[in-house]
Amino acid sequence: MAGFTHVHREVHPALRPLVGDLSGYAYDGEPPALHRGLPSQYLTLVITMDEPLGIAWPGQPPGKYDAGVGGLHSRAVHVGGSPSRAGVQLALTPAGSRALLGLPPGEIAWRVIELDEFIGPSAHVLVDQLREAGSWASRFELLEAALLRRWAAPPASAVRAEVDWAWRRLRSSHGAIGVQELAAEIGWSRRHLTDRFTTEFGLAPKVAARVLRFEQAVQRVRRQPTVRLADLAAELGYADQAHLTREWQAIAGCSPRQWIAEELPNVQDQTGLVSAESGV
């Protein structure tokens, strides 16, 4: 995307079970009026390098955050309404929520919370240091050092083994396993699994499966924006293209074609996009 910088950093080996991705972003001009923060398997921490960032759940007024932590969710959040042009972004695993924030992800789900509510005044010090740093490399090093200090602190109580296994099983299948089958593999009833899983993660296992499968669809479209949706639907186990499109609308709040036009504008005029939507 013209006028946009996105820099990735491979995280410290000790943090890899806790952090899925560490990156920096910057717009040379005005940021988009609306960016859709899509659901995924990760919690998200965004620390801005300038102005507070506007984040809102659909239908709600935006809050403004210098360092906002967003929990797991199953509908896109709206990011924008702010002059903020740059920041660092961290994808936290559910295990990372417990180890680095001190809370199970279920207590943060469907919310955005300022980082200082988890780690106190040191959050403001970290934000100031990141904003004063002169390069992406130095910002990443500062953030990693802060995470490693948190990781070295006494760990929070662990998630129950069966619930952790259910999450990992859903992830490894990309949401393709049914809840009844998952419960049977654990040896629990479907209701007991749903209750325990929802308490831990803030999403029921069926909803988490939808998010994980949708995440796979998004990743595939990012890699291959002109993919035929009918082929993608079959590949990921949706009933048909219409089913995939309905899920995209329900989760992202827009059609796949609209999302591609907004997020990947360099391909919106390609003829392959038309065939991808029509399935021909």
C-alpha positions as CSV (number, residue, x, y, z in Angstrom):
1,M,0.0,0.0,0.0
2,A,1.4,3.4,-1.0
3,G,2.5,5.5,1.9
4,F,2.3,2.7,4.4
5,T,5.2,1.0,6.3
6,H,4.8,-2.3,8.0
7,V,7.8,-3.8,9.8
8,H,7.9,-7.3,11.5
9,R,10.2,-8.5,14.2
10,E,10.6,-12.2,15.1
11,V,10.1,-12.3,18.9
12,H,12.6,-13.6,21.5
13,P,12.5,-17.4,21.7
14,A,11.3,-17.3,25.3
15,L,8.3,-15.2,24.3
16,R,7.2,-17.3,21.3
17,P,4.6,-19.3,23.3
18,L,3.2,-16.0,24.5
19,V,3.5,-13.7,21.5
20,G,2.3,-14.5,18.0
21,D,3.6,-11.4,16.2
22,L,5.4,-8.2,16.8
23,S,5.2,-5.4,14.2
24,G,5.4,-1.7,13.7
25,Y,3.3,0.4,11.3
26,A,3.3,3.9,10.0
27,Y,1.3,5.9,7.5
28,D,3.1,8.6,5.5
29,G,-0.2,10.5,4.9
30,E,-3.6,10.4,6.5
31,P,-4.5,7.0,8.0
32,P,-7.7,5.4,6.7
33,A,-11.0,6.7,8.1
34,L,-11.9,3.2,9.0
35,H,-9.9,0.1,9.6
36,R,-11.6,-3.2,10.5
37,G,-9.8,-5.0,13.4
38,L,-10.7,-8.6,12.5
39,P,-11.2,-11.3,15.1
40,S,-8.4,-13.9,15.4
41,Q,-6.8,-16.3,17.8
42,Y,-4.9,-13.5,19.4
43,L,-5.4,-10.7,21.8
44,T,-4.0,-7.4,20.5
45,L,-1.8,-4.7,22.1
46,V,-1.4,-1.5,20.2
47,I,0.9,1.3,21.5
48,T,0.7,4.5,19.4
49,M,3.7,6.6,18.6
50,D,1.8,9.9,18.5
51,E,-1.9,10.4,19.2
52,P,-4.3,8.1,21.0
53,L,-6.0,5.6,18.7
54,G,-9.8,5.4,18.3
55,I,-11.3,2.0,18.8
56,A,-15.0,1.1,18.8
57,W,-17.2,-1.9,18.9
58,P,-19.8,-1.8,16.1
59,G,-22.6,0.6,17.1
60,Q,-20.7,2.1,20.0
61,P,-18.8,5.4,20.3
62,P,-15.0,5.1,20.1
63,G,-12.6,5.1,23.0
64,K,-9.2,6.7,22.7
65,Y,-6.1,4.6,23.7
66,D,-2.4,5.3,23.9
67,A,-1.7,1.6,24.7
68,G,-4.9,-0.4,24.3
69,V,-5.2,-4.2,24.9
70,G,-8.1,-5.8,23.0
71,G,-9.4,-9.2,24.0
72,L,-10.7,-12.0,22.0
73,H,-13.9,-11.3,20.0
74,S,-15.9,-12.6,17.2
75,R,-16.9,-9.4,15.4
76,A,-14.7,-6.8,13.8
77,V,-13.9,-3.7,15.8
78,H,-13.7,-0.3,14.1
79,V,-10.3,1.4,14.3
80,G,-10.0,5.1,13.2
81,G,-11.4,8.5,14.0
82,S,-7.9,9.6,15.2
83,P,-4.9,11.4,13.7
84,S,-2.6,8.6,15.0
85,R,-0.4,7.5,12.1
86,A,2.1,5.1,13.7
87,G,2.4,2.4,16.4
88,V,3.7,-0.9,17.5
89,Q,1.4,-3.9,17.6
90,L,1.7,-7.1,19.5
91,A,-0.4,-10.3,19.1
92,L,-0.8,-12.1,22.4
93,T,-1.7,-15.7,22.7
94,P,-4.2,-16.7,25.5
95,A,-1.2,-18.1,27.4
96,G,0.4,-14.7,27.0
97,S,-2.6,-13.0,28.5
98,R,-2.1,-15.0,31.7
99,A,1.7,-14.7,31.8
100,L,2.1,-11.1,30.7
101,L,-1.1,-9.4,31.7
102,G,-1.9,-11.5,34.8
103,L,-5.5,-12.4,33.7
104,P,-7.1,-15.2,31.8
105,P,-8.3,-14.1,28.3
106,G,-11.9,-14.6,29.3
107,E,-11.7,-11.6,31.6
108,I,-10.6,-9.3,28.8
109,A,-12.8,-10.7,26.0
110,W,-14.9,-8.2,24.1
111,R,-13.1,-5.2,25.7
112,V,-10.3,-2.8,25.0
113,I,-8.4,-1.8,28.2
114,E,-5.5,0.6,28.7
115,L,-2.2,-1.2,29.4
116,D,-1.7,0.7,32.7
117,E,-4.7,-1.2,34.2
118,F,-2.6,-4.4,33.9
119,I,0.9,-3.2,34.7
120,G,0.4,0.1,36.4
121,P,2.5,3.3,35.9
122,S,5.3,1.4,34.1
123,A,2.9,1.4,31.1
124,H,3.3,5.2,30.8
125,V,7.1,4.9,31.1
126,L,7.1,2.3,28.3
127,V,4.9,4.4,26.0
128,D,7.2,7.4,26.5
129,Q,10.3,5.3,25.8
130,L,8.9,3.9,22.6
131,R,7.9,7.3,21.4
132,E,11.3,8.7,22.0
133,A,13.1,5.8,20.4
134,G,14.7,6.6,17.0
135,S,14.1,3.4,15.1
136,W,11.9,0.4,14.8
137,A,14.7,-1.9,16.0
138,S,15.1,0.1,19.2
139,R,11.4,0.2,19.8
140,F,11.1,-3.6,19.4
141,E,14.1,-4.1,21.8
142,L,12.4,-1.9,24.4
143,L,9.1,-3.7,24.1
144,E,10.7,-7.2,24.2
145,A,12.8,-6.2,27.3
146,A,9.6,-5.1,29.1
147,L,7.8,-8.4,28.1
148,L,10.7,-10.5,29.3
149,R,10.6,-8.7,32.7
150,R,6.9,-9.4,33.0
151,W,7.4,-13.1,31.9
152,A,10.1,-13.5,34.6
153,A,7.6,-12.5,37.3
154,P,5.7,-15.1,39.3
155,P,3.2,-16.8,36.8
156,A,-0.5,-16.5,37.1
157,S,-2.5,-19.7,37.9
158,A,-2.5,-22.0,35.0
159,V,-5.5,-22.9,32.8
160,R,-7.0,-26.3,33.3
161,A,-5.2,-28.9,31.1
162,E,-8.4,-30.1,29.4
163,V,-9.4,-26.6,28.4
164,D,-5.9,-25.8,27.2
165,W,-5.9,-29.0,25.1
166,A,-9.3,-28.1,23.6
167,W,-8.0,-24.7,22.5
168,R,-4.9,-26.2,21.0
169,R,-7.0,-28.9,19.2
170,L,-9.2,-26.2,17.7
171,R,-6.2,-24.2,16.6
172,S,-4.5,-27.2,15.0
173,S,-7.7,-28.1,13.1
174,H,-8.3,-24.4,12.2
175,G,-11.8,-24.7,13.7
176,A,-12.7,-27.8,11.6
177,I,-13.5,-30.1,14.6
178,G,-17.1,-30.1,16.0
179,V,-17.8,-29.3,19.6
180,Q,-19.3,-32.7,20.3
181,E,-16.3,-34.5,18.9
182,L,-14.0,-32.2,20.9
183,A,-15.9,-32.9,24.1
184,A,-15.8,-36.7,23.5
185,E,-12.0,-36.6,22.9
186,I,-11.6,-34.9,26.3
187,G,-14.2,-37.1,28.1
188,W,-16.5,-34.2,29.1
189,S,-20.1,-33.4,28.2
190,R,-20.6,-30.8,25.5
191,R,-22.2,-28.5,28.1
192,H,-19.3,-28.8,30.6
193,L,-16.7,-28.2,27.9
194,T,-18.7,-25.1,26.6
195,D,-19.0,-23.7,30.1
196,R,-15.3,-24.2,31.0
197,F,-14.0,-23.0,27.6
198,T,-16.2,-19.9,27.6
199,T,-15.1,-18.9,31.1
200,E,-11.4,-19.2,30.1
201,F,-11.5,-17.6,26.7
202,G,-14.6,-15.5,26.6
203,L,-15.8,-17.3,23.5
204,A,-17.7,-20.5,23.3
205,P,-15.9,-23.3,21.5
206,K,-18.3,-23.2,18.5
207,V,-17.7,-19.4,18.2
208,A,-13.9,-19.8,18.6
209,A,-14.1,-22.4,15.8
210,R,-15.8,-19.9,13.5
211,V,-13.2,-17.3,14.3
212,L,-10.3,-19.7,13.6
213,R,-11.8,-20.8,10.3
214,F,-12.5,-17.2,9.3
215,E,-8.9,-16.3,10.2
216,Q,-7.7,-18.9,7.7
217,A,-9.9,-17.4,5.0
218,V,-8.5,-13.9,5.7
219,Q,-4.9,-15.1,5.6
220,R,-5.5,-16.9,2.3
221,V,-7.2,-13.9,0.7
222,R,-4.3,-11.7,1.9
223,R,-1.8,-14.0,0.2
224,Q,-4.0,-14.5,-2.9
225,P,-6.5,-11.7,-3.3
226,T,-8.0,-13.0,-6.5
227,V,-8.7,-16.5,-5.2
228,R,-12.2,-17.8,-6.3
229,L,-14.4,-17.8,-3.2
230,A,-16.1,-21.0,-4.3
231,D,-12.7,-22.7,-4.2
232,L,-11.8,-21.1,-0.9
233,A,-15.1,-22.2,0.7
234,A,-14.5,-25.8,-0.4
235,E,-10.9,-25.8,0.8
236,L,-11.9,-24.5,4.3
237,G,-14.9,-26.7,4.8
238,Y,-17.7,-24.1,4.3
239,A,-20.9,-25.5,2.9
240,D,-20.6,-23.3,-0.2
241,Q,-19.5,-19.9,-1.4
242,A,-22.7,-18.3,0.0
243,H,-21.9,-19.7,3.4
244,L,-18.4,-18.2,3.3
245,T,-19.8,-14.8,2.3
246,R,-22.4,-14.9,5.0
247,E,-19.8,-15.6,7.6
248,W,-17.5,-12.9,6.3
249,Q,-20.4,-10.4,6.5
250,A,-21.3,-11.5,10.0
251,I,-17.8,-11.4,11.3
252,A,-16.1,-8.6,9.3
253,G,-19.3,-6.5,8.8
254,C,-18.8,-6.3,5.1
255,S,-18.6,-8.6,2.1
256,P,-15.2,-10.1,1.0
257,R,-15.2,-7.9,-2.0
258,Q,-15.7,-4.7,0.1
259,W,-13.0,-5.9,2.5
260,I,-10.5,-6.5,-0.3
261,A,-11.3,-3.0,-1.8
262,E,-10.7,-1.3,1.6
263,E,-7.7,-3.3,2.8
264,L,-6.0,-4.4,-0.4
265,P,-6.8,-1.5,-2.8
266,N,-4.0,-2.4,-5.2
267,V,-6.0,-5.4,-6.4
268,Q,-9.5,-4.0,-6.4
269,D,-9.5,-3.2,-10.1
270,Q,-8.2,-6.6,-11.2
271,T,-10.6,-8.7,-13.2
272,G,-9.8,-11.8,-11.0
273,L,-11.7,-10.0,-8.1
274,V,-14.9,-10.1,-10.1
275,S,-14.6,-13.8,-10.8
276,A,-13.7,-14.4,-7.1
277,E,-17.0,-12.8,-6.0
278,S,-19.1,-14.4,-8.7
279,G,-17.6,-17.8,-8.5
280,V,-17.3,-18.1,-12.3
